[in-house]
Amino acid sequence: MAGIYIHIPFCKQACNYCDFHFSTSLKNKEAFLDALKKEIELQKDYLGTKKINTIYLGGGTPSLLNQNELMQVFGTIDKYFKIHKDAEITLEANPDDLTKNKIKELKSTPINRFSIGIQSFYDEDLKLMNRAHNSQEAISAVKGAQDAGFENITIDLIYGIPNLTEHRWRNNLQNAFLLDVKHISAYCLTVEPKTVLAHQVKTKQIKNIDEQQSSEQFEIMLDAMKQQSFCSIRNI
């Protein structure tokens, strides 16, 4: 199955745990998009005659792109590649970007799947990770997308967060299940070198990740996912 992944390296603000390539300055966004379109053209023969079954815009925060910018990218892909008529086309999005107007704009693009970075339904956890959204925005983003007709939605959750109790982790999972999404990705918080989180742990501003707590929360997740028929579980 042939697919295209595109990394959009821009964010409103830096999450404390993130070590992906990104910039919180948008001054080079136009130049980046011009280079991206040129790269798509240069790679036009890479997949030969294969049809594209998946297109995934990750980041960074691809939901920072406006409708016109996204259509430029999709138009360039369509010009040089053969796209399957039922291709899954995913946009990673932060909840705070998915306003009613933004979702309406995205509905007129080829996007048919959202990957929404919720991470937690507790504002305390979101502040610790320096996320740009709050818990209410997370819920509103998913429901707003569903109301607009987006049925294929996946959300991200993070476990192993300092001070994330078993009770709160179970609540996070239950809140996710209540949203009736198609897929849930859950990740263990990792202290990556040269991140704000690593500095906070080193300087004892927050306690380090508790491996036993993380392991227990992973087991809780496995049981809960199985009970809700989320059967495809991988340990990365």
ROSE-4610 file (N, C-alpha, C; in Angstrom, 1 decimal, always signed):
// ROSE-4610
residu = [M/M/M/A/A/A/G/G/G/I/I/I/Y/Y/Y/I/I/I/H/H/H/I/I/I/P/P/P/F/F/F/C/C/C/K/K/K/Q/Q/Q/A/A/A/C/C/C/N/N/N/Y/Y/Y/C/C/C/D/D/D/F/F/F/H/H/H/F/F/F/S/S/S/T/T/T/S/S/S/L/L/L/K/K/K/N/N/N/K/K/K/E/E/E/A/A/A/F/F/F/L/L/L/D/D/D/A/A/A/L/L/L/K/K/K/K/K/K/E/E/E/I/I/I/E/E/E/L/L/L/Q/Q/Q/K/K/K/D/D/D/Y/Y/Y/L/L/L/G/G/G/T/T/T/K/K/K/K/K/K/I/I/I/N/N/N/T/T/T/I/I/I/Y/Y/Y/L/L/L/G/G/G/G/G/G/G/G/G/T/T/T/P/P/P/S/S/S/L/L/L/L/L/L/N/N/N/Q/Q/Q/N/N/N/E/E/E/L/L/L/M/M/M/Q/Q/Q/V/V/V/F/F/F/G/G/G/T/T/T/I/I/I/D/D/D/K/K/K/Y/Y/Y/F/F/F/K/K/K/I/I/I/H/H/H/K/K/K/D/D/D/A/A/A/E/E/E/I/I/I/T/T/T/L/L/L/E/E/E/A/A/A/N/N/N/P/P/P/D/D/D/D/D/D/L/L/L/T/T/T/K/K/K/N/N/N/K/K/K/I/I/I/K/K/K/E/E/E/L/L/L/K/K/K/S/S/S/T/T/T/P/P/P/I/I/I/N/N/N/R/R/R/F/F/F/S/S/S/I/I/I/G/G/G/I/I/I/Q/Q/Q/S/S/S/F/F/F/Y/Y/Y/D/D/D/E/E/E/D/D/D/L/L/L/K/K/K/L/L/L/M/M/M/N/N/N/R/R/R/A/A/A/H/H/H/N/N/N/S/S/S/Q/Q/Q/E/E/E/A/A/A/I/I/I/S/S/S/A/A/A/V/V/V/K/K/K/G/G/G/A/A/A/Q/Q/Q/D/D/D/A/A/A/G/G/G/F/F/F/E/E/E/N/N/N/I/I/I/T/T/T/I/I/I/D/D/D/L/L/L/I/I/I/Y/Y/Y/G/G/G/I/I/I/P/P/P/N/N/N/L/L/L/T/T/T/E/E/E/H/H/H/R/R/R/W/W/W/R/R/R/N/N/N/N/N/N/L/L/L/Q/Q/Q/N/N/N/A/A/A/F/F/F/L/L/L/L/L/L/D/D/D/V/V/V/K/K/K/H/H/H/I/I/I/S/S/S/A/A/A/Y/Y/Y/C/C/C/L/L/L/T/T/T/V/V/V/E/E/E/P/P/P/K/K/K/T/T/T/V/V/V/L/L/L/A/A/A/H/H/H/Q/Q/Q/V/V/V/K/K/K/T/T/T/K/K/K/Q/Q/Q/I/I/I/K/K/K/N/N/N/I/I/I/D/D/D/E/E/E/Q/Q/Q/Q/Q/Q/S/S/S/S/S/S/E/E/E/Q/Q/Q/F/F/F/E/E/E/I/I/I/M/M/M/L/L/L/D/D/D/A/A/A/M/M/M/K/K/K/Q/Q/Q/Q/Q/Q/S/S/S/F/F/F/C/C/C/S/S/S/I/I/I/R/R/R/N/N/N/I/I/I]
num = [1/1/1/2/2/2/3/3/3/4/4/4/5/5/5/6/6/6/7/7/7/8/8/8/9/9/9/10/10/10/11/11/11/12/12/12/13/13/13/14/14/14/15/15/15/16/16/16/17/17/17/18/18/18/19/19/19/20/20/20/21/21/21/22/22/22/23/23/23/24/24/24/25/25/25/26/26/26/27/27/27/28/28/28/29/29/29/30/30/30/31/31/31/32/32/32/33/33/33/34/34/34/35/35/35/36/36/36/37/37/37/38/38/38/39/39/39/40/40/40/41/41/41/42/42/42/43/43/43/44/44/44/45/45/45/46/46/46/47/47/47/48/48/48/49/49/49/50/50/50/51/51/51/52/52/52/53/53/53/54/54/54/55/55/55/56/56/56/57/57/57/58/58/58/59/59/59/60/60/60/61/61/61/62/62/62/63/63/63/64/64/64/65/65/65/66/66/66/67/67/67/68/68/68/69/69/69/70/70/70/71/71/71/72/72/72/73/73/73/74/74/74/75/75/75/76/76/76/77/77/77/78/78/78/79/79/79/80/80/80/81/81/81/82/82/82/83/83/83/84/84/84/85/85/85/86/86/86/87/87/87/88/88/88/89/89/89/90/90/90/91/91/91/92/92/92/93/93/93/94/94/94/95/95/95/96/96/96/97/97/97/98/98/98/99/99/99/100/100/100/101/101/101/102/102/102/103/103/103/104/104/104/105/105/105/106/106/106/107/107/107/108/108/108/109/109/109/110/110/110/111/111/111/112/112/112/113/113/113/114/114/114/115/115/115/116/116/116/117/117/117/118/118/118/119/119/119/120/120/120/121/121/121/122/122/122/123/123/123/124/124/124/125/125/125/126/126/126/127/127/127/128/128/128/129/129/129/130/130/130/131/131/131/132/132/132/133/133/133/134/134/134/135/135/135/136/136/136/137/137/137/138/138/138/139/139/139/140/140/140/141/141/141/142/142/142/143/143/143/144/144/144/145/145/145/146/146/146/147/147/147/148/148/148/149/149/149/150/150/150/151/151/151/152/152/152/153/153/153/154/154/154/155/155/155/156/156/156/157/157/157/158/158/158/159/159/159/160/160/160/161/161/161/162/162/162/163/163/163/164/164/164/165/165/165/166/166/166/167/167/167/168/168/168/169/169/169/170/170/170/171/171/171/172/172/172/173/173/173/174/174/174/175/175/175/176/176/176/177/177/177/178/178/178/179/179/179/180/180/180/181/181/181/182/182/182/183/183/183/184/184/184/185/185/185/186/186/186/187/187/187/188/188/188/189/189/189/190/190/190/191/191/191/192/192/192/193/193/193/194/194/194/195/195/195/196/196/196/197/197/197/198/198/198/199/199/199/200/200/200/201/201/201/202/202/202/203/203/203/204/204/204/205/205/205/206/206/206/207/207/207/208/208/208/209/209/209/210/210/210/211/211/211/212/212/212/213/213/213/214/214/214/215/215/215/216/216/216/217/217/217/218/218/218/219/219/219/220/220/220/221/221/221/222/222/222/223/223/223/224/224/224/225/225/225/226/226/226/227/227/227/228/228/228/229/229/229/230/230/230/231/231/231/232/232/232/233/233/233/234/234/234/235/235/235/236/236/236]
x = [+0.8/+0.0/+0.9/+0.7/+1.5/+0.9/+1.8/+1.3/+2.3/+1.8/+2.7/+2.5/+3.7/+3.7/+4.4/+3.7/+4.3/+4.4/+5.6/+5.8/+5.7/+4.8/+4.6/+5.3/+6.4/+7.3/+7.0/+5.7/+5.4/+4.4/+4.6/+3.7/+3.5/+2.3/+2.1/+3.0/+3.2/+4.1/+4.7/+5.8/+6.6/+6.0/+5.6/+5.2/+6.5/+6.5/+7.7/+8.4/+7.7/+8.2/+8.7/+8.4/+8.6/+10.0/+10.6/+11.9/+11.8/+10.6/+10.5/+11.0/+11.3/+11.7/+10.5/+10.6/+9.5/+10.1/+9.3/+9.6/+8.3/+8.4/+7.3/+7.2/+8.1/+8.0/+7.4/+6.5/+5.8/+6.4/+7.5/+8.0/+8.5/+8.9/+9.3/+8.3/+7.1/+6.0/+5.8/+5.8/+5.5/+6.7/+7.9/+9.1/+9.1/+8.7/+8.6/+7.6/+6.5/+5.4/+5.9/+6.6/+7.1/+8.1/+9.0/+10.0/+9.3/+8.2/+7.5/+6.9/+6.3/+5.6/+6.7/+7.9/+9.0/+9.4/+9.5/+9.9/+8.9/+7.7/+6.6/+6.8/+7.1/+7.4/+8.6/+9.7/+10.9/+10.8/+9.8/+9.6/+8.5/+8.1/+6.9/+7.0/+8.3/+8.5/+8.8/+8.9/+9.3/+8.4/+7.1/+6.2/+5.8/+6.3/+5.9/+4.4/+3.8/+2.4/+1.4/+2.0/+1.2/+0.2/-1.0/-1.9/-1.7/-1.9/-1.7/-3.0/-2.8/-3.9/-4.0/-2.9/-3.0/-2.1/-2.6/-1.8/-2.0/-0.8/-0.8/+0.0/-0.7/+0.0/+0.3/+1.5/+1.9/+2.8/+3.3/+4.1/+4.8/+5.1/+4.5/+3.0/+2.4/+1.0/+0.4/+0.1/-0.5/-1.7/-2.5/-3.7/-3.5/-2.2/-1.9/-2.1/-2.0/-2.2/-3.6/-3.8/-5.2/-5.7/-6.9/-7.6/-6.8/-6.4/-5.7/-4.4/-3.6/-2.3/-2.5/-3.5/-3.7/-4.1/-4.9/-5.3/-4.1/-3.2/-2.0/-1.2/-1.1/-0.3/-1.1/-2.4/-3.1/-3.2/-3.3/-3.3/-2.0/-0.9/+0.4/+0.6/+0.1/+0.1/-0.7/-1.9/-2.8/-2.2/-1.4/-0.8/+0.2/+0.9/+2.1/+1.9/+0.8/+0.6/-0.8/-1.0/-2.4/-3.0/-4.0/-4.7/-5.9/-5.9/-7.0/-8.3/-9.4/-10.6/-11.1/-10.7/-11.1/-9.9/-8.9/-7.7/-8.1/-7.4/-7.5/-6.5/-7.1/-6.3/-6.4/-5.3/-5.3/-4.6/-5.2/-4.6/-4.4/-3.2/-3.0/-3.4/-4.1/-4.7/-4.6/-4.4/-4.5/-5.9/-6.5/-7.9/-8.2/-7.3/-7.6/-7.7/-7.1/-7.2/-8.6/-9.2/-10.4/-11.7/-11.7/-12.9/-14.0/-15.2/-16.3/-16.0/-15.5/-15.1/-14.0/-13.0/-11.9/-12.4/-13.2/-13.7/-14.5/-15.3/-16.1/-15.2/-14.1/-13.1/-12.5/-12.1/-11.5/-12.4/-13.7/-14.7/-14.7/-14.2/-14.2/-12.8/-11.9/-10.7/-10.8/-9.8/-9.8/-9.7/-9.4/-9.2/-10.4/-10.3/-11.4/-11.1/-10.0/-9.7/-8.9/-9.2/-8.4/-7.7/-6.5/-5.7/-5.6/-6.3/-6.4/-5.6/-4.6/-3.7/-4.3/-5.1/-5.8/-4.8/-4.2/-3.1/-3.7/-4.6/-5.2/-6.5/-7.4/-8.6/-8.5/-7.3/-7.1/-6.2/-6.7/-6.0/-4.7/-4.6/-3.3/-2.2/-2.6/-1.6/-1.3/-2.2/-2.0/-1.1/-1.3/-0.4/+1.1/+1.2/+2.5/+3.2/+2.5/+3.1/+3.2/+2.7/+2.6/+1.9/+0.7/-0.2/-0.9/-1.3/-2.0/-3.5/-4.0/-5.5/-5.8/-7.1/-7.6/-8.6/-9.0/-9.8/-11.2/-11.8/-13.1/-12.9/-11.8/-11.5/-11.3/-10.7/-10.5/-11.8/-12.7/-14.0/-14.8/-14.7/-15.5/-14.9/-13.6/-13.0/-13.5/-13.5/-14.0/-15.5/-16.3/-17.7/-18.0/-17.3/-17.5/-17.2/-16.1/-15.7/-16.7/-17.2/-18.3/-19.5/-19.9/-21.1/-21.0/-19.8/-19.6/-19.5/-19.6/-19.6/-18.3/-17.3/-16.0/-16.2/-16.3/-16.5/-15.3/-14.2/-13.0/-12.0/-12.0/-11.2/-10.4/-9.1/-8.3/-7.8/-7.6/-7.1/-5.9/-5.0/-3.8/-4.1/-3.6/-3.5/-2.1/-1.7/-0.4/-0.6/+0.1/+0.1/+1.5/+1.7/+3.0/+3.3/+2.4/+2.6/+2.8/+3.8/+3.9/+2.6/+2.2/+1.0/-0.3/-0.1/-1.3/-1.6/-2.7/-3.0/-3.8/-3.9/-4.6/-6.1/-6.7/-8.1/-8.2/-7.3/-7.3/-7.1/-6.2/-5.9/-7.1/-7.8/-9.0/-10.1/-10.1/-11.1/-10.7/-9.4/-9.0/-9.5/-9.3/-9.7/-11.2/-11.9/-13.4/-13.9/-13.3/-13.7/-13.4/-12.3/-12.0/-13.1/-13.4/-14.4/-15.8/-16.1/-17.4/-17.5/-16.3/-16.3/-16.6/-16.6/-17.0/-16.1/-14.8/-13.9/-13.5/-12.9/-12.6/-11.3/-10.4/-9.1/-8.5/-7.7/-7.0/-5.5/-4.7/-3.2/-2.8/-2.2/-1.8/-0.3/+0.4/+1.9/+2.3/+3.4/+4.0/+4.9/+4.7/+5.5/+7.0/+7.8/+9.3/+10.1/+11.1/+11.9/+13.0/+12.9/+13.9/+14.9/+16.2/+17.3/+17.0/+17.5/+17.4/+16.0/+15.1/+13.7/+13.5/+12.5/+12.1/+11.8/+11.1/+10.8/+12.1/+13.1/+14.4/+15.0/+15.0/+15.5/+14.7/+13.4/+12.6/+12.9/+13.1/+13.4/+14.8/+15.7/+17.1/+17.2/+16.5/+16.5/+15.5/+14.8/+13.8/+12.6/+12.3/+11.1/+9.8/+10.0/+9.0/+9.7/+8.9/+9.6/+9.7/+10.7/+10.9/+9.8/+9.8/+8.8/+8.9/+7.8/+7.8/+7.6/+8.6/+8.4/+7.4/+7.3/+6.3/+4.9/+4.7/+3.4/+3.1/+4.0/+3.8/+3.4/+4.1/+3.8/+2.4/+2.0/+0.7/-0.4/-0.1/-1.1/-1.2/-0.1/-0.1/-1.1/-0.9/-1.8/-3.3/-3.5/-4.9/-5.4/-4.6/-5.0/-5.4/-4.5/-4.8/-6.1/-6.4/-7.7/-8.8/-8.7/-9.8/-10.1/-9.0/-9.1/-9.8/-9.4/-10.0/-11.5/-11.8/-13.2/-14.1/-13.4/-14.1/-13.9/-13.3/-13.1/-12.1/-11.2/-10.1/-9.0/-9.0/-8.2/-6.8/-6.6/-5.3/-4.3/-3.6/-2.7/-1.3/-0.4/+1.0/+1.8/+2.9/+3.8/+5.0/+5.1/+6.2/+7.4]
y = [-1.2/+0.0/+1.2/+2.1/+3.3/+4.5/+5.3/+6.4/+7.5/+8.7/+9.9/+10.5/+10.8/+11.5/+12.8/+13.9/+15.2/+15.8/+16.3/+16.9/+18.4/+19.0/+20.4/+20.9/+21.6/+21.8/+23.1/+23.5/+24.7/+24.5/+25.2/+25.1/+26.5/+26.6/+27.8/+28.0/+26.9/+26.9/+25.5/+25.4/+24.2/+23.4/+22.1/+21.2/+20.8/+20.8/+20.6/+19.3/+18.2/+16.9/+16.7/+17.6/+17.3/+17.5/+16.5/+16.7/+16.5/+16.6/+16.6/+17.9/+17.9/+19.2/+20.1/+21.3/+22.3/+23.7/+24.7/+26.1/+26.8/+27.6/+28.4/+29.7/+30.0/+31.1/+30.7/+31.5/+31.2/+32.0/+32.7/+33.6/+32.9/+31.6/+30.9/+29.9/+30.1/+29.1/+29.2/+30.3/+30.4/+29.8/+30.1/+29.5/+28.0/+27.5/+26.1/+25.4/+26.0/+25.4/+25.4/+26.5/+26.5/+25.4/+25.1/+24.1/+22.7/+22.6/+21.3/+21.0/+21.9/+21.7/+21.3/+21.9/+21.5/+20.1/+19.7/+18.4/+17.3/+17.6/+16.7/+16.5/+17.5/+17.4/+16.6/+16.8/+16.1/+14.6/+14.2/+12.8/+12.2/+12.8/+12.3/+10.9/+10.4/+9.1/+8.0/+8.4/+7.5/+6.3/+6.5/+5.3/+4.7/+5.2/+4.6/+4.8/+3.7/+3.8/+3.4/+3.2/+2.9/+4.0/+3.6/+4.6/+4.9/+6.1/+6.5/+6.2/+5.4/+5.0/+5.8/+6.4/+7.2/+8.5/+9.6/+10.8/+11.3/+11.5/+11.9/+13.2/+14.2/+15.5/+15.5/+15.3/+15.3/+16.5/+16.5/+17.7/+17.6/+18.7/+20.0/+20.0/+21.1/+21.2/+21.6/+20.6/+20.9/+21.7/+21.7/+22.4/+23.9/+24.3/+25.8/+26.3/+25.4/+25.8/+26.1/+27.2/+27.6/+26.7/+27.0/+26.2/+26.3/+27.5/+27.8/+27.1/+27.1/+26.5/+25.0/+24.4/+23.0/+22.6/+23.4/+23.0/+23.1/+24.0/+24.1/+22.8/+22.3/+21.0/+19.9/+19.7/+18.6/+18.7/+20.0/+20.2/+19.7/+20.0/+19.5/+18.0/+17.4/+15.9/+15.3/+15.9/+15.4/+15.5/+16.5/+16.8/+15.7/+15.2/+14.4/+12.9/+12.6/+11.3/+10.8/+9.5/+9.0/+8.7/+9.3/+9.2/+8.2/+7.2/+6.3/+7.1/+6.8/+7.5/+7.4/+6.3/+6.1/+6.3/+7.1/+7.3/+7.9/+7.4/+8.0/+9.2/+10.4/+11.6/+12.3/+12.2/+12.6/+13.9/+14.7/+15.9/+15.8/+15.9/+16.1/+17.5/+17.5/+18.8/+19.0/+20.2/+20.5/+21.0/+20.6/+21.0/+22.5/+23.3/+24.7/+25.3/+24.6/+25.0/+24.6/+23.6/+23.1/+23.8/+25.1/+25.9/+25.5/+26.0/+25.7/+26.2/+27.4/+27.9/+27.1/+26.8/+26.0/+24.6/+24.0/+22.7/+22.8/+23.9/+24.1/+24.3/+25.0/+25.2/+23.8/+23.0/+21.8/+20.8/+20.9/+20.1/+20.2/+21.3/+21.6/+21.2/+20.5/+20.0/+18.5/+17.8/+16.4/+15.6/+16.3/+15.7/+14.9/+13.7/+12.9/+12.2/+12.5/+11.9/+12.9/+13.0/+13.9/+13.0/+13.4/+12.9/+14.0/+14.0/+15.1/+14.9/+15.8/+15.6/+16.1/+15.3/+15.6/+15.5/+14.4/+14.0/+13.8/+14.7/+14.5/+15.3/+14.9/+15.7/+16.5/+16.5/+17.3/+18.5/+19.7/+20.9/+21.0/+20.4/+20.4/+19.7/+18.6/+17.8/+18.6/+19.2/+20.0/+21.2/+21.8/+22.9/+22.4/+21.3/+20.7/+20.4/+20.0/+19.6/+20.8/+22.0/+23.2/+23.1/+22.4/+22.3/+23.6/+23.9/+25.1/+25.1/+23.9/+23.8/+23.5/+23.5/+23.0/+21.8/+21.2/+20.0/+20.2/+21.4/+21.7/+21.8/+22.4/+22.6/+21.2/+20.3/+18.9/+18.3/+18.3/+17.7/+18.4/+19.7/+20.5/+20.2/+20.0/+19.8/+18.5/+17.4/+16.1/+16.2/+16.7/+16.8/+17.7/+18.8/+19.7/+19.0/+18.3/+17.5/+16.5/+15.8/+14.8/+15.4/+16.5/+17.2/+17.7/+18.0/+18.4/+17.3/+16.1/+14.9/+14.1/+14.5/+13.7/+12.5/+11.4/+10.2/+9.4/+9.6/+8.9/+9.8/+9.6/+10.4/+9.5/+9.9/+9.2/+10.3/+10.0/+10.9/+10.3/+11.2/+10.8/+11.1/+10.1/+10.3/+10.0/+10.5/+10.3/+9.8/+8.7/+8.2/+8.3/+8.0/+8.2/+9.6/+10.5/+11.9/+12.0/+12.7/+12.9/+13.4/+12.7/+13.0/+12.5/+11.8/+11.2/+9.9/+10.0/+8.8/+7.8/+6.6/+5.5/+6.0/+6.6/+7.1/+8.1/+9.0/+10.0/+9.4/+8.4/+7.7/+7.0/+6.3/+5.6/+6.6/+7.7/+8.8/+9.3/+9.4/+9.9/+8.9/+7.6/+6.6/+6.6/+6.7/+6.7/+7.9/+9.0/+10.2/+10.0/+9.4/+9.1/+8.1/+7.1/+6.1/+6.8/+7.7/+8.4/+9.3/+9.7/+10.5/+9.6/+8.3/+7.4/+7.7/+7.7/+7.8/+6.4/+6.4/+5.2/+4.6/+5.4/+4.9/+5.8/+5.2/+5.9/+5.5/+6.5/+6.2/+6.7/+5.8/+6.2/+6.0/+7.0/+7.0/+7.2/+6.6/+6.8/+8.1/+9.0/+10.2/+9.8/+10.3/+10.0/+11.3/+11.2/+12.4/+12.4/+13.2/+13.2/+14.3/+14.0/+14.9/+16.3/+17.3/+18.7/+19.3/+18.6/+19.2/+20.0/+20.8/+21.5/+20.5/+19.4/+18.4/+17.8/+17.6/+17.0/+18.0/+19.3/+20.3/+20.4/+20.3/+20.4/+19.2/+18.0/+16.8/+17.0/+17.4/+17.6/+18.6/+19.6/+20.7/+20.5/+19.3/+18.9/+19.8/+20.5/+21.3/+20.3/+19.2/+18.2/+16.8/+15.9/+14.6/+13.8/+12.9/+12.1/+11.1/+10.6/+9.6/+8.3/+7.9/+6.7/+5.5/+4.6/+3.5/+2.5/+2.3/+1.4/+1.9/+3.2/+3.8/+3.7/+4.0/+3.9/+2.5/+1.5/+0.1/-0.3/+0.2/-0.1/+0.5/+1.8/+2.5/+1.9/+1.3/+0.6/-0.6/-1.4/-2.5/-2.1/-1.0/-0.5/-0.2/+0.4/+0.8/-0.5/-1.5/-2.8/-3.3/-3.4/-4.0/-3.2/-1.9/-1.0/-1.0/-1.0/-1.0/-2.3/-3.4/-4.7/-4.8/-4.2/-4.2/-3.3/-2.3/-1.4/-1.9/-3.1/-3.6/-2.8/-2.1/-1.6/-2.7/-3.5/-4.7/-4.6/-3.6/-3.5/-2.7/-3.4/-2.8/-3.1/-2.1/-2.4/-1.7/-2.4/-1.8/-1.3/+0.0/+0.7/+0.9]
z = [+0.0/+0.0/+0.0/-1.0/-1.1/-0.3/+0.3/+1.1/+1.1/+1.4/+1.5/+2.9/+3.5/+4.8/+4.6/+5.1/+5.0/+6.4/+6.7/+8.0/+7.9/+8.7/+8.7/+10.0/+10.0/+11.2/+11.9/+12.1/+12.8/+13.9/+15.0/+16.2/+16.8/+17.5/+18.2/+19.4/+20.1/+21.2/+21.4/+22.1/+22.2/+23.4/+23.2/+24.2/+25.0/+26.3/+27.1/+26.8/+26.3/+26.2/+24.7/+23.8/+22.4/+21.9/+21.2/+20.6/+19.1/+18.5/+17.0/+16.4/+15.2/+14.5/+14.3/+14.9/+14.7/+15.0/+14.6/+14.9/+15.3/+16.3/+16.8/+16.1/+15.1/+14.3/+12.9/+12.4/+11.1/+10.0/+10.2/+9.2/+7.9/+8.1/+6.9/+6.4/+6.8/+6.4/+4.9/+4.3/+2.8/+2.1/+2.5/+1.8/+2.0/+3.1/+3.4/+2.4/+2.3/+1.4/-0.1/-0.5/-1.8/-2.0/-1.0/-1.1/-1.1/-0.3/-0.2/-1.5/-2.2/-3.5/-4.5/-4.4/-5.3/-5.0/-3.7/-3.4/-3.9/-3.8/-4.3/-5.8/-6.5/-7.9/-8.2/-7.4/-7.6/-7.3/-6.5/-6.1/-6.9/-8.0/-8.7/-9.3/-9.5/-10.1/-9.0/-7.8/-6.7/-6.6/-6.7/-6.5/-7.8/-8.9/-10.2/-10.5/-10.8/-11.2/-10.0/-8.8/-7.7/-7.3/-6.9/-6.4/-5.0/-4.6/-3.2/-2.4/-1.3/-0.5/+0.8/+1.2/+2.4/+2.2/+2.7/+2.8/+4.3/+4.9/+6.3/+6.5/+7.0/+7.4/+8.8/+9.2/+10.6/+11.0/+12.2/+12.6/+13.9/+14.4/+14.2/+14.3/+13.8/+13.9/+12.5/+11.7/+10.4/+10.4/+11.5/+11.5/+11.6/+11.6/+11.5/+10.1/+9.1/+7.7/+7.5/+6.7/+6.3/+5.1/+4.8/+3.7/+2.4/+2.0/+0.8/+0.7/+1.9/+1.9/+1.8/+2.5/+2.4/+0.9/+0.3/-1.1/-2.0/-1.8/-2.6/-2.5/-1.3/-1.1/-1.8/-1.5/-2.1/-3.6/-4.1/-5.6/-6.2/-5.5/-6.1/-6.0/-4.9/-4.8/-6.0/-6.2/-7.2/-8.6/-8.8/-10.1/-10.5/-9.5/-9.8/-9.3/-8.6/-8.1/-8.4/-8.5/-8.7/-7.3/-7.0/-5.7/-5.8/-4.9/-4.9/-4.5/-5.1/-4.9/-3.4/-2.7/-1.3/-0.4/-0.8/+0.0/+1.4/+2.4/+3.7/+3.8/+4.1/+4.1/+5.5/+6.2/+7.7/+7.9/+8.8/+9.3/+10.8/+11.2/+12.7/+13.1/+14.2/+14.6/+16.1/+16.6/+18.0/+18.2/+19.4/+19.6/+19.5/+19.9/+19.9/+18.5/+17.5/+16.1/+15.5/+16.0/+15.4/+15.9/+15.6/+15.8/+14.8/+15.1/+14.2/+12.7/+12.6/+11.3/+10.6/+11.4/+10.8/+10.3/+11.1/+10.7/+9.4/+9.3/+8.1/+6.9/+7.1/+6.0/+5.6/+6.6/+6.3/+5.6/+5.8/+5.2/+3.7/+3.2/+1.7/+1.1/+1.9/+1.5/+1.3/+0.8/+0.7/+2.0/+3.1/+4.4/+4.8/+5.2/+5.7/+7.0/+7.6/+8.9/+9.7/+11.0/+12.0/+13.0/+13.3/+14.4/+15.4/+16.5/+17.4/+18.6/+18.9/+20.1/+21.4/+22.0/+23.2/+24.4/+24.5/+25.5/+26.9/+27.4/+28.7/+28.8/+29.6/+29.8/+31.1/+31.7/+32.9/+32.6/+32.9/+32.6/+33.3/+34.5/+35.2/+34.4/+33.8/+33.0/+31.8/+31.2/+29.9/+30.2/+31.3/+31.7/+31.9/+32.6/+32.9/+31.6/+30.5/+29.3/+28.3/+28.8/+28.0/+26.7/+26.8/+25.7/+25.5/+24.2/+23.9/+24.2/+24.4/+24.6/+26.0/+26.3/+27.6/+27.4/+28.5/+28.4/+27.6/+27.9/+27.2/+25.7/+25.3/+23.9/+23.2/+24.0/+23.5/+23.1/+24.1/+23.8/+22.7/+22.7/+21.7/+20.3/+20.2/+18.9/+18.3/+19.1/+18.6/+18.2/+19.1/+18.9/+17.7/+17.6/+16.4/+15.1/+15.1/+13.9/+13.5/+14.5/+14.3/+13.8/+14.4/+13.9/+12.5/+12.1/+10.7/+9.7/+10.2/+9.3/+9.2/+10.0/+10.1/+11.0/+10.4/+11.2/+11.6/+10.8/+11.1/+11.9/+13.2/+14.1/+15.0/+15.2/+16.2/+17.1/+18.4/+19.4/+20.1/+20.5/+21.3/+22.8/+23.6/+25.0/+25.5/+26.6/+27.2/+28.6/+29.0/+30.3/+30.9/+32.2/+32.8/+33.2/+33.1/+33.5/+35.0/+35.5/+36.9/+37.5/+38.6/+39.4/+38.7/+37.6/+37.0/+37.7/+38.5/+39.4/+38.5/+39.1/+38.4/+38.2/+39.2/+39.0/+37.8/+37.7/+36.7/+35.3/+35.3/+34.0/+33.5/+34.5/+34.1/+33.6/+34.2/+33.8/+32.4/+32.1/+30.8/+29.7/+30.0/+29.1/+28.9/+30.0/+29.9/+29.1/+29.3/+28.6/+27.1/+26.8/+25.4/+24.8/+25.5/+25.0/+24.8/+25.6/+25.5/+24.3/+23.7/+22.5/+21.2/+21.4/+20.3/+19.1/+19.3/+18.1/+17.6/+16.4/+15.7/+16.3/+16.8/+17.1/+18.2/+19.1/+20.2/+20.2/+20.2/+20.3/+21.7/+22.5/+23.8/+23.9/+24.4/+24.5/+25.9/+26.3/+27.6/+27.5/+28.4/+28.5/+28.6/+27.8/+27.8/+28.0/+28.8/+29.0/+28.0/+26.9/+25.9/+26.2/+25.8/+26.1/+25.4/+26.1/+25.5/+25.4/+26.1/+26.1/+27.4/+27.4/+28.7/+29.8/+29.4/+30.4/+31.1/+30.2/+30.8/+31.7/+31.4/+32.3/+33.6/+33.5/+34.7/+35.6/+35.0/+35.9/+36.5/+35.7/+36.2/+37.3/+37.2/+38.2/+39.3/+39.3/+40.3/+40.4/+39.3/+39.3/+39.3/+38.6/+38.7/+38.9/+39.4/+39.6/+38.3/+38.3/+37.1/+36.9/+35.7/+35.3/+36.1/+36.7/+37.5/+36.6/+36.4/+35.5/+36.0/+37.3/+37.8/+37.6/+37.8/+37.6/+36.1/+35.2/+33.8/+33.3/+33.9/+33.6/+34.0/+35.2/+35.7/+34.8/+34.4/+33.6/+32.2/+31.7/+30.4/+30.6/+31.7/+31.9/+32.0/+32.7/+32.8/+31.4/+30.6/+29.3/+28.4/+28.5/+27.8/+28.1/+29.4/+29.9/+29.4/+29.5/+29.2/+27.7/+26.9/+25.4/+25.0/+25.6/+25.2/+25.5/+26.6/+27.0/+26.1/+25.5/+24.5/+23.1/+22.9/+21.5/+20.7/+21.3/+20.6/+20.6/+19.6/+19.6/+19.1/+18.2/+17.6/+18.5/+19.4/+20.4/+20.1/+19.9/+19.7/+20.8/+21.2/+22.2/+21.4/+21.3/+20.5/+21.4]
